[in-house]
Amino acid sequence: MTRTVRAKAPAKVNLQLTVGARREDGYHPLVSVFQAVDLWESVIATPRTDGRITLTVDVPAGSPVDAAAVPVDGTNLAWRAAEELAAAYGIADGVDLRIRKGIPVAGGMAGGSADAAAALVACAEAWDIGATRADLDRIGARLGADVPFSLHGHTAVGLGRGDELTPAMTHGSFHWVFATQSRGLSTPEVYAEFDRRLDAGEQALSDLEVDSGVMTALMAGDPVALGNCMINDLEPAALSLMPRLERVLDEAEAAEACAALVSGSGPTVAALARSRQHALAIAAHLKAARVADAVLTAAGPASGTVLVQD
């Protein structure tokens, strides 16, 4: 009997993203503090017997996500996740994958990584291969540095490429506003601009250390203290490539956000609020200012990738 399985994986925001100089292998060493937030990607997996993989993408009515920007071939991380999992376990069956988008595309919130994580969990269950989370972590790390965090969720410190994870203690919930843009930013282009800025002396390297203030604020559940410590070394590069983001940051400050910064490689701007009510007020202000193509609210920390019963 064909078994259809659905899994969902969360978006992420970087509370700290400290980036080192590019290594000889092309990667940058990172110190990242991730928090998962309750914006979700869902992947539905239905096995097929002919060994083929198919992929379709759904976008809920009214969603700001652009489905046309999502590849539906072997370049999609969900597709690659299914391929890697099948190869690792000698699975001859194929799978139909259906992605339901809920995270901005190319927005610096790890939507592609969430797709990969959800596909790994859904396919592992649909094919009944008995993979452990440690097994999926190893496969996920080959797909992208953010995939292991998408599997685990909550709040964590990431070292190396960001995939060497240690859970971080938190207290309470943190409330976020995300101002998204219809045009994304390419992560490789942002890193290339970061490298250019370093070479030109326009930006200095930060110390590759976890900010103790971030850890203290998380344990205290204090959004104001957390806002005082948040940093993203990629933000100047993202602003250089998309100067309009400066106004988004200015308007978030005008709305008295605890902090606002570019999320990951951008162009989404994340504003931290004092409470859910404050988040709704910031969102209303940003919508009225018309500085973003869509404005979303969310809370964290959220769980990692989980199976969903329909």
C-alpha positions as CSV (number, residue, x, y, z in Angstrom):
1,M,0.0,0.0,0.0
2,T,1.4,3.4,-0.9
3,R,2.2,5.5,2.2
4,T,2.0,9.3,2.0
5,V,4.0,11.1,4.7
6,R,4.1,14.8,5.6
7,A,6.9,16.6,7.5
8,K,7.4,20.2,8.4
9,A,10.5,22.2,9.1
10,P,11.0,25.7,10.5
11,A,12.5,29.0,9.3
12,K,15.5,30.4,11.1
13,V,16.8,33.7,12.2
14,N,20.5,34.4,13.1
15,L,20.8,36.2,16.4
16,Q,24.6,36.3,15.9
17,L,26.4,35.6,12.6
18,T,30.1,36.2,12.8
19,V,32.0,35.4,9.7
20,G,35.7,34.6,9.3
21,A,38.0,35.0,6.3
22,R,37.5,32.6,3.4
23,R,39.5,29.4,3.7
24,E,41.4,27.6,0.9
25,D,38.4,25.3,0.5
26,G,36.2,28.3,-0.3
27,Y,34.2,28.1,2.9
28,H,34.1,30.8,5.6
29,P,34.4,29.7,9.3
30,L,31.3,30.8,11.2
31,V,30.0,31.5,14.7
32,S,26.2,31.5,14.5
33,V,23.5,31.5,17.0
34,F,20.3,30.2,15.3
35,Q,16.7,30.4,16.5
36,A,14.0,28.5,14.8
37,V,10.7,30.4,14.3
38,D,7.2,29.2,13.6
39,L,7.1,29.8,9.8
40,W,7.1,26.4,8.2
41,E,7.9,24.5,5.0
42,S,6.0,21.3,4.5
43,V,7.0,18.4,2.3
44,I,4.7,15.5,1.4
45,A,6.4,12.3,0.2
46,T,4.6,9.5,-1.7
47,P,6.7,6.6,-2.7
48,R,6.6,5.3,-6.3
49,T,7.9,2.1,-7.7
50,D,9.6,3.3,-10.9
51,G,12.6,4.9,-9.3
52,R,11.7,8.4,-10.5
53,I,11.6,11.6,-8.4
54,T,9.0,14.3,-9.1
55,L,8.5,17.6,-7.4
56,T,5.7,20.1,-7.3
57,V,5.4,23.4,-5.2
58,D,2.2,24.8,-3.6
59,V,1.8,28.3,-2.2
60,P,-1.1,29.0,0.1
61,A,-3.6,31.6,-1.0
62,G,-2.4,35.1,0.1
63,S,1.1,34.0,0.8
64,P,3.9,36.4,-0.2
65,V,6.1,33.5,-1.3
66,D,6.9,33.4,-5.1
67,A,6.5,29.8,-6.2
68,A,8.0,30.6,-9.6
69,A,11.3,31.2,-7.9
70,V,11.5,27.7,-6.6
71,P,13.2,25.1,-8.9
72,V,11.3,21.9,-9.5
73,D,14.2,19.8,-10.7
74,G,17.4,18.2,-9.4
75,T,18.7,21.6,-8.3
76,N,16.1,21.8,-5.5
77,L,17.4,20.8,-2.1
78,A,14.4,18.6,-1.3
79,W,15.0,16.6,-4.5
80,R,18.7,16.3,-3.7
81,A,17.8,15.2,-0.2
82,A,15.7,12.4,-1.6
83,E,18.5,11.4,-3.9
84,E,21.1,11.4,-1.2
85,L,18.9,9.4,1.2
86,A,18.1,6.8,-1.5
87,A,21.8,6.4,-2.4
88,A,22.8,6.0,1.3
89,Y,20.3,3.3,1.9
90,G,20.2,1.6,-1.4
91,I,16.6,2.5,-2.1
92,A,15.4,1.7,-5.6
93,D,12.0,3.3,-5.2
94,G,11.3,6.8,-6.3
95,V,9.1,9.4,-4.7
96,D,6.7,12.2,-5.5
97,L,7.5,15.3,-3.4
98,R,5.1,18.1,-2.9
99,I,6.4,21.3,-1.1
100,R,4.1,23.7,0.6
101,K,5.9,27.0,0.9
102,G,5.7,29.2,4.0
103,I,9.2,30.7,4.2
104,P,10.4,33.5,1.8
105,V,12.4,32.3,-1.1
106,A,16.1,33.5,-1.1
107,G,15.3,35.5,1.9
108,G,18.1,34.5,4.3
109,M,15.7,32.4,6.4
110,A,16.9,28.9,5.3
111,G,13.7,28.0,3.3
112,G,15.7,25.7,1.0
113,S,17.4,24.0,4.0
114,A,14.0,23.5,5.6
115,D,12.8,21.8,2.4
116,A,15.8,19.5,2.6
117,A,15.2,18.7,6.2
118,A,11.5,18.0,5.8
119,A,12.2,15.9,2.7
120,L,14.8,13.8,4.6
121,V,12.4,13.1,7.4
122,A,9.4,12.5,5.2
123,C,11.2,10.2,2.8
124,A,12.9,8.2,5.6
125,E,9.5,7.5,7.0
126,A,7.8,6.9,3.7
127,W,10.5,4.4,2.6
128,D,10.6,3.0,6.2
129,I,14.4,2.8,6.3
130,G,14.8,3.2,10.0
131,A,17.2,6.2,9.8
132,T,18.2,7.9,13.1
133,R,18.4,11.7,13.4
134,A,22.2,11.3,13.6
135,D,22.0,9.5,10.2
136,L,19.9,12.3,8.8
137,D,22.3,14.9,10.3
138,R,25.2,13.5,8.4
139,I,23.3,13.5,5.1
140,G,21.9,16.9,5.8
141,A,25.3,18.4,6.4
142,R,26.3,17.3,2.9
143,L,23.4,19.2,1.4
144,G,24.0,22.5,3.2
145,A,25.3,24.0,6.4
146,D,21.8,25.1,7.6
147,V,20.2,21.7,7.1
148,P,21.2,20.1,10.4
149,F,19.8,23.1,12.3
150,S,16.6,22.8,10.3
151,L,16.3,19.2,11.6
152,H,16.9,20.1,15.2
153,G,15.3,23.6,15.5
154,H,14.9,25.4,18.9
155,T,18.0,27.6,19.6
156,A,21.6,26.5,18.9
157,V,25.1,27.6,18.5
158,G,26.7,26.6,15.1
159,L,30.4,26.5,14.6
160,G,32.6,25.5,11.6
161,R,30.4,26.0,8.5
162,G,27.5,26.5,11.0
163,D,26.7,22.7,11.1
164,E,28.5,21.8,14.3
165,L,25.6,22.4,16.6
166,T,25.3,22.8,20.4
167,P,21.8,23.5,21.9
168,A,21.5,26.9,23.6
169,M,19.4,27.4,26.8
170,T,16.5,29.8,26.4
171,H,13.7,31.1,28.6
172,G,10.3,32.0,27.3
173,S,9.4,33.1,23.7
174,F,10.8,35.8,21.5
175,H,8.6,37.7,19.0
176,W,9.7,38.6,15.5
177,V,8.7,40.7,12.6
178,F,10.1,39.8,9.1
179,A,10.0,42.3,6.3
180,T,10.5,40.4,3.0
181,Q,11.4,41.5,-0.5
182,S,10.0,39.9,-3.7
183,R,13.6,40.0,-5.1
184,G,16.0,37.7,-3.3
185,L,19.7,37.9,-2.7
186,S,22.1,35.2,-3.8
187,T,24.0,33.8,-0.8
188,P,27.2,33.3,-2.9
189,E,26.9,36.9,-4.1
190,V,26.6,38.2,-0.6
191,Y,29.6,36.3,0.6
192,A,31.6,37.5,-2.5
193,E,30.7,41.1,-1.6
194,F,31.8,40.4,2.0
195,D,35.1,39.2,0.7
196,R,35.5,42.2,-1.5
197,R,34.8,44.5,1.4
198,L,37.4,42.8,3.5
199,D,40.0,43.0,0.7
200,A,39.2,46.7,0.2
201,G,39.5,47.5,3.9
202,E,35.8,48.6,4.1
203,Q,35.1,46.0,6.8
204,A,37.2,44.4,9.5
205,L,37.0,40.8,10.7
206,S,35.2,40.1,14.0
207,D,36.4,37.8,16.7
208,L,35.1,34.2,16.0
209,E,33.6,33.9,19.5
210,V,30.1,33.3,20.8
211,D,28.8,36.5,22.3
212,S,28.3,35.9,26.0
213,G,25.7,38.7,26.1
214,V,23.5,36.8,23.6
215,M,23.7,33.7,25.7
216,T,22.8,35.6,28.9
217,A,19.9,37.4,27.2
218,L,18.5,34.1,25.9
219,M,18.7,32.4,29.3
220,A,17.0,35.4,30.9
221,G,14.3,35.6,28.1
222,D,15.1,39.3,27.8
223,P,14.4,40.7,24.2
224,V,15.8,44.1,25.0
225,A,19.1,42.7,26.2
226,L,19.2,40.4,23.2
227,G,18.6,43.3,20.9
228,N,21.6,45.1,22.2
229,C,23.9,42.1,21.3
230,M,22.6,40.9,17.9
231,I,25.0,41.2,15.0
232,N,25.3,40.0,11.4
233,D,28.7,40.4,9.7
234,L,27.0,39.9,6.3
235,E,24.6,42.8,6.8
236,P,27.0,45.5,5.3
237,A,27.4,43.3,2.2
238,A,23.7,42.8,1.9
239,L,23.0,46.5,2.2
240,S,25.7,47.2,-0.4
241,L,23.9,44.9,-2.9
242,M,20.4,46.1,-1.9
243,P,20.6,49.7,-0.5
244,R,16.8,49.9,-0.1
245,L,17.1,47.7,3.0
246,E,18.6,50.7,4.9
247,R,15.1,52.2,5.0
248,V,13.6,49.0,6.3
249,L,16.1,49.1,9.2
250,D,15.3,52.8,9.8
251,E,11.6,52.2,9.9
252,A,12.0,49.2,12.3
253,E,14.0,51.5,14.6
254,A,11.3,54.1,14.3
255,A,8.8,51.5,15.5
256,E,10.9,51.0,18.5
257,A,12.0,47.5,17.8
258,C,14.5,46.0,20.3
259,A,16.8,45.5,17.3
260,A,16.6,45.0,13.6
261,L,19.1,43.4,11.3
262,V,19.3,41.6,8.0
263,S,18.6,37.9,8.5
264,G,21.4,35.7,7.3
265,S,22.4,36.7,3.8
266,G,19.2,38.7,3.4
267,P,17.3,40.4,2.1
268,T,14.7,39.7,4.8
269,V,15.0,42.1,7.7
270,A,14.2,40.7,11.1
271,A,12.9,43.0,13.8
272,L,12.8,41.8,17.5
273,A,9.8,42.9,19.5
274,R,9.2,43.1,23.3
275,S,6.0,41.1,23.0
276,R,3.5,39.7,20.6
277,Q,1.5,43.0,20.8
278,H,4.6,45.0,20.1
279,A,5.4,42.7,17.1
280,L,1.9,43.4,15.6
281,A,2.5,47.2,16.1
282,I,5.9,47.0,14.3
283,A,4.4,45.0,11.5
284,A,1.6,47.6,11.1
285,H,4.2,50.4,11.0
286,L,6.3,48.6,8.3
287,K,3.3,47.9,6.2
288,A,2.2,51.5,6.4
289,A,5.7,52.6,5.5
290,R,5.6,50.4,2.4
291,V,9.3,49.4,2.7
292,A,8.7,45.7,2.2
293,D,6.8,43.5,-0.2
294,A,5.4,41.5,2.6
295,V,5.5,41.6,6.4
296,L,5.2,38.5,8.6
297,T,5.2,37.9,12.3
298,A,6.4,34.8,14.1
299,A,7.7,33.5,17.4
300,G,10.6,31.4,18.5
301,P,12.1,29.1,19.5
302,A,10.1,26.6,17.4
303,S,10.7,22.9,17.1
304,G,12.8,21.2,14.5
305,T,11.5,19.0,11.7
306,V,8.6,16.9,12.7
307,L,6.2,14.5,11.1
308,V,2.7,15.8,10.7
309,Q,-0.5,13.8,10.9
310,D,-3.1,14.9,8.4
